[in-house]
Amino acid sequence: MAGDKFQSIYDRDARFREPTIDPESLKYSISASSKSRNRIYRLTLAIIKAVDKFVPEMSIMTADKAPQEQDALITICKADSRSQ
């Protein structure tokens, strides 16, 4: 069974109106173990590299990548104040 807890946006099932289950409760109810697997979709390689540079603790470069074929040109700027 696989899922993404950040994609669980509904408290109730749309068809049967039954409550949905959170990942921890599901794991307990079926005596399962969990394993995290990160896979990056819909980001260009340039964006992945920028995230790695500015948020290294995210370890985005260790995730499986399926980047978009068309890369993006990004420009990063620094301002000395919010008004700039």
C-alpha positions in Angstrom: 0.0 0.0 0.0 1.4 3.4 -0.8 0.3 7.0 -0.2 1.3 10.5 0.4 0.0 12.1 3.6 0.3 15.5 2.1 -2.1 14.5 -0.6 -4.8 13.5 1.9 -7.0 16.5 1.8 -10.4 15.0 2.6 -11.7 14.1 6.0 -14.4 11.9 4.5 -14.6 9.6 1.5 -16.4 11.4 -1.3 -18.5 8.4 -2.4 -19.5 6.7 0.9 -19.0 9.7 3.3 -16.9 7.4 5.6 -14.1 9.0 7.6 -10.7 8.6 6.0 -7.8 7.1 8.0 -4.5 8.8 8.8 -1.2 7.0 8.0 -0.3 6.1 11.6 -3.7 4.6 12.3 -3.6 2.6 9.1 -0.1 1.3 9.9 -1.3 0.2 13.4 -4.5 -1.4 12.2 -2.9 -3.7 9.6 0.4 -4.2 11.6 2.5 -2.8 8.9 5.9 -1.2 8.8 6.5 2.1 7.0 9.3 3.1 4.6 9.8 6.6 3.3 10.6 6.9 -0.4 11.2 10.2 -1.9 10.6 10.7 -5.6 10.6 14.2 -7.2 8.1 14.8 -10.0 7.4 17.9 -12.1 10.5 19.9 -11.1 13.2 20.8 -13.5 16.8 20.0 -12.7 17.6 23.7 -12.3 14.9 24.0 -9.6 16.1 20.8 -7.8 19.7 22.2 -7.7 18.5 25.5 -6.4 16.5 23.8 -3.6 19.6 21.8 -2.7 21.7 24.9 -2.5 19.3 26.9 -0.3 17.7 24.1 1.7 20.4 21.4 1.9 18.8 19.8 5.0 16.0 18.7 2.7 18.5 16.3 1.0 16.6 16.7 -2.3 19.6 15.4 -4.3 19.3 11.9 -2.6 15.7 11.5 -3.8 14.8 9.6 -7.0 14.3 12.2 -9.7 12.1 12.3 -12.7 12.7 15.9 -13.7 10.8 17.6 -16.5 12.6 17.3 -19.8 12.5 21.0 -20.5 14.7 22.7 -18.0 14.0 26.2 -16.6 16.3 29.2 -16.5 16.1 30.6 -13.0 17.6 33.8 -11.5 18.1 34.2 -7.8 18.4 37.7 -6.4 19.2 39.1 -3.0 17.6 42.2 -1.5 18.8 44.1 1.5 15.2 44.9 2.6 11.7 43.9 1.8 11.0 47.2 -0.1 13.6 46.3 -2.7 
